Amino acid sequence: MADDLNDDDYFLQEEIQPVEETDINDKKIKTKKTNQKSQLKRAIGTYSELETTVRTHYKKSKSQYEQDELLSIFNSSLAAPTPSTSKLSFDEYLNELVPTNKWSKQSELPSAPVVLIIAQSALRCIELGKILKNSSHIPSKLSTFHYLFAKHKKLSEQIELINKPTTFFNIIIGTPKRVDDILDGATGLNLKRLKFVLIDWNYQNIKQQRLIDLNQLKTELCHLLCEQKVLFKRFLKEKTQIGLF
């Protein structure tokens, strides 16, 4: 019988000590402060904040001239339209951003996304995928998507799938490092249709951290945007824009 008990069950068997009223009051105050903290929201991210992030990241590794040259490419012309209102949902924003004709143009090309979405974790990627699946704003035949993250998925398997001529999707939802690795290794990934790279900038995890608040992810994002040659060429030619949501 004891073998079936987990840690919580053992804890419940321990003698419970009487709790003083002052302890209860302290817990109430702490809980109230915690709830208030969880309700705090940052201002909506802007494209200038992305530029500042890039400059700060390369401050020690690049000269001032190199930073200016890099940011001259990431100018305002690369900025995708921002959501028309802060209350706009992710799928509503996507519907605003991408007209129907952009989804359907050259749709016969395999592994050729129109939109690349960058999120901070596999769980967040799945959450965004569920929003697309249940969306009433974008027809399901247009919002076809493919996940690119490391959890439970081998890089070689994902590359093999993308390289198949029978793989079709309009959207990629992935984490910075895995997308970067795929762009390096998957010769079948076609960026000719890519119109937007959308960064899940304003989402905060359970610890109130955005993607750019996590140093490793911030480094991976900057590398993807600035040092991934295949993608950088799209920015250089102003064929792909960057959006924050």
ZAROLO-606952 format. One line per field, with one value per residue (C-alpha): residue in one letter; z, y, x. Coordinates in nm, 2 decimals, always signed. Example, Ala and Ser with C-alpha at 12.3 -4.5 7.8 and 13.67 -1.06 7.14 Angstrom:
BEGIN
r <- (A|S) .
z <- (+0.78|+0.71) .
y <- (-0.45|-0.11) .
x <- (+1.23|+1.37) .
***
This chain:
BEGIN
r <- (M|A|D|D|L|N|D|D|D|Y|F|L|Q|E|E|I|Q|P|V|E|E|T|D|I|N|D|K|K|I|K|T|K|K|T|N|Q|K|S|Q|L|K|R|A|I|G|T|Y|S|E|L|E|T|T|V|R|T|H|Y|K|K|S|K|S|Q|Y|E|Q|D|E|L|L|S|I|F|N|S|S|L|A|A|P|T|P|S|T|S|K|L|S|F|D|E|Y|L|N|E|L|V|P|T|N|K|W|S|K|Q|S|E|L|P|S|A|P|V|V|L|I|I|A|Q|S|A|L|R|C|I|E|L|G|K|I|L|K|N|S|S|H|I|P|S|K|L|S|T|F|H|Y|L|F|A|K|H|K|K|L|S|E|Q|I|E|L|I|N|K|P|T|T|F|F|N|I|I|I|G|T|P|K|R|V|D|D|I|L|D|G|A|T|G|L|N|L|K|R|L|K|F|V|L|I|D|W|N|Y|Q|N|I|K|Q|Q|R|L|I|D|L|N|Q|L|K|T|E|L|C|H|L|L|C|E|Q|K|V|L|F|K|R|F|L|K|E|K|T|Q|I|G|L|F) .
z <- (+0.00|+0.09|-0.25|-0.41|-0.22|-0.38|-0.20|-0.15|+0.02|+0.26|+0.34|+0.43|+0.68|+0.88|+1.20|+1.11|+1.36|+1.46|+1.26|+1.44|+1.32|+1.25|+1.01|+0.83|+0.79|+0.67|+0.40|+0.29|+0.25|+0.05|-0.17|-0.24|-0.34|-0.56|-0.74|-0.79|-0.93|-1.17|-1.30|-1.39|-1.76|-1.97|-2.24|-2.59|-2.76|-3.04|-3.34|-3.18|-2.88|-3.12|-3.26|-2.91|-2.83|-3.13|-3.06|-2.70|-2.79|-3.03|-2.83|-2.72|-3.02|-3.30|-3.35|-3.35|-3.73|-3.76|-3.53|-3.73|-4.05|-3.92|-3.79|-4.11|-4.26|-3.97|-4.04|-4.01|-4.37|-4.23|-3.96|-4.02|-3.93|-3.55|-3.42|-3.46|-3.10|-2.79|-2.75|-3.09|-3.06|-3.23|-3.51|-3.56|-3.61|-3.85|-4.05|-4.06|-4.17|-4.44|-4.71|-4.86|-5.19|-5.01|-4.86|-5.19|-5.41|-5.51|-5.27|-5.49|-5.36|-5.09|-4.75|-4.84|-4.55|-4.58|-4.21|-3.96|-3.60|-3.33|-2.97|-2.65|-2.59|-2.73|-2.50|-2.63|-2.99|-2.93|-2.76|-3.07|-3.29|-3.10|-3.15|-3.52|-3.53|-3.35|-3.53|-3.68|-3.85|-4.08|-4.28|-4.18|-4.54|-4.52|-4.17|-4.22|-4.00|-3.91|-3.57|-3.53|-3.18|-3.01|-2.76|-2.86|-3.21|-3.36|-3.59|-3.85|-3.86|-3.90|-4.18|-4.36|-4.34|-4.47|-4.76|-4.88|-5.19|-5.04|-4.74|-4.76|-4.50|-4.49|-4.14|-3.93|-3.55|-3.38|-3.13|-3.24|-3.22|-3.39|-3.67|-3.71|-3.73|-3.98|-4.20|-4.20|-4.27|-4.46|-4.82|-4.90|-4.70|-4.95|-4.83|-5.16|-5.02|-4.68|-4.61|-4.23|-3.94|-3.64|-3.29|-2.99|-2.81|-2.56|-2.42|-2.06|-1.91|-1.56|-1.43|-1.61|-1.85|-2.22|-2.48|-2.47|-2.09|-2.12|-2.21|-2.40|-2.61|-2.67|-2.80|-3.02|-3.16|-3.25|-3.42|-3.62|-3.73|-3.79|-3.87|-4.04|-4.40|-4.57|-4.37|-4.36|-4.74|-4.73|-4.49|-4.70|-5.01|-4.80|-4.91|-4.56|-4.28|-3.90|-3.67|-3.29|-3.13) .
y <- (+0.00|+0.24|+0.18|+0.34|+0.66|+0.96|+1.24|+1.44|+1.14|+1.10|+1.47|+1.43|+1.16|+1.38|+1.55|+1.88|+2.15|+2.42|+2.74|+3.07|+3.35|+3.58|+3.31|+3.30|+3.68|+3.68|+3.42|+3.63|+3.93|+3.73|+3.58|+3.92|+4.06|+3.75|+3.80|+4.17|+4.08|+3.83|+4.10|+4.34|+4.38|+4.54|+4.79|+4.64|+4.58|+4.80|+4.76|+5.02|+4.78|+4.51|+4.74|+4.83|+4.46|+4.39|+4.68|+4.58|+4.22|+4.31|+4.60|+4.41|+4.19|+4.45|+4.80|+5.11|+5.12|+4.75|+4.80|+5.10|+4.91|+4.61|+4.84|+5.03|+4.70|+4.65|+4.99|+5.08|+4.95|+4.60|+4.66|+4.48|+4.66|+4.63|+4.50|+4.77|+4.73|+4.57|+4.35|+4.19|+3.81|+3.64|+3.49|+3.82|+3.99|+3.73|+3.77|+4.15|+4.11|+3.85|+3.89|+3.57|+3.62|+3.60|+3.27|+3.12|+3.26|+2.99|+2.75|+2.46|+2.50|+2.24|+2.35|+2.71|+2.92|+3.26|+3.33|+3.22|+3.25|+3.26|+3.16|+3.10|+2.73|+2.41|+2.46|+2.81|+2.69|+2.42|+2.69|+2.91|+2.61|+2.54|+2.90|+2.86|+2.52|+2.68|+3.01|+3.15|+3.43|+3.22|+2.92|+2.60|+2.53|+2.85|+2.82|+2.50|+2.50|+2.30|+2.29|+2.34|+2.28|+2.04|+1.87|+1.50|+1.58|+1.49|+1.75|+1.49|+1.37|+1.73|+1.80|+1.47|+1.57|+1.92|+1.80|+1.58|+1.72|+1.62|+1.85|+2.16|+2.43|+2.81|+2.87|+2.76|+2.79|+2.73|+2.82|+3.04|+2.77|+2.49|+2.72|+2.84|+2.48|+2.38|+2.68|+2.55|+2.19|+2.16|+2.23|+2.17|+2.47|+2.73|+3.10|+3.24|+3.30|+3.42|+3.76|+3.79|+3.68|+3.73|+3.73|+3.63|+3.93|+4.02|+3.68|+3.62|+3.28|+3.18|+3.36|+3.68|+3.64|+3.74|+3.57|+3.86|+3.84|+3.50|+3.55|+3.23|+3.28|+3.64|+3.53|+3.27|+3.52|+3.77|+3.50|+3.39|+3.74|+3.88|+3.59|+3.33|+3.40|+3.26|+3.47|+3.77|+3.79|+3.82|+4.12|+4.27|+4.27|+4.38|+4.08|+3.97|+4.20|+4.15|+4.18|+4.18|+4.06) .
x <- (+0.00|+0.28|+0.44|+0.14|+0.19|+0.36|+0.54|+0.22|+0.05|+0.34|+0.32|-0.05|+0.03|+0.25|+0.10|-0.05|+0.06|-0.20|-0.15|-0.15|-0.38|-0.08|+0.06|-0.27|-0.27|+0.09|+0.00|-0.30|-0.08|+0.18|-0.09|-0.24|+0.11|+0.17|-0.16|-0.09|+0.25|+0.10|-0.13|+0.15|+0.18|+0.46|+0.40|+0.34|+0.68|+0.78|+1.02|+1.26|+1.28|+1.40|+1.66|+1.78|+1.80|+2.02|+2.25|+2.29|+2.36|+2.64|+2.78|+3.09|+3.15|+3.10|+3.24|+3.01|+3.04|+2.94|+2.65|+2.53|+2.57|+2.37|+2.09|+2.08|+1.94|+1.70|+1.54|+1.18|+1.11|+1.15|+0.89|+0.56|+0.24|+0.17|-0.16|-0.43|-0.52|-0.36|-0.67|-0.63|-0.58|-0.29|-0.51|-0.69|-0.36|-0.24|-0.56|-0.51|-0.15|-0.18|-0.45|-0.60|-0.41|-0.08|-0.17|-0.27|+0.02|+0.26|+0.09|+0.21|+0.56|+0.65|+0.79|+0.75|+0.60|+0.45|+0.49|+0.76|+0.66|+0.93|+0.82|+1.01|+0.93|+0.78|+0.48|+0.42|+0.45|+0.18|-0.04|-0.01|-0.08|-0.40|-0.51|-0.47|-0.65|-0.95|-0.95|-1.26|-1.07|-0.84|-0.97|-0.81|-0.69|-0.49|-0.35|-0.17|+0.14|+0.45|+0.62|+1.00|+1.12|+1.36|+1.13|+1.06|+1.18|+1.51|+1.67|+1.74|+1.38|+1.25|+1.50|+1.40|+1.03|+1.09|+1.30|+1.02|+0.84|+0.51|+0.54|+0.32|+0.24|+0.19|+0.32|+0.62|+0.59|+0.92|+1.19|+1.49|+1.76|+1.57|+1.46|+1.82|+1.94|+1.68|+1.77|+2.13|+2.05|+1.72|+1.79|+1.42|+1.30|+1.20|+1.18|+1.06|+0.71|+0.82|+0.66|+0.68|+0.89|+0.67|+0.82|+0.61|+0.75|+0.49|+0.40|+0.52|+0.57|+0.47|+0.77|+0.67|+0.96|+0.94|+1.15|+1.41|+1.42|+1.59|+1.96|+2.00|+1.69|+1.78|+2.12|+1.96|+1.71|+1.98|+2.18|+1.87|+1.79|+2.14|+2.37|+2.15|+2.25|+1.95|+1.71|+1.93|+1.93|+1.55|+1.58|+1.86|+1.64|+1.34|+1.13|+1.05|+0.93|+0.96|+0.66|+0.62|+0.30) .
***
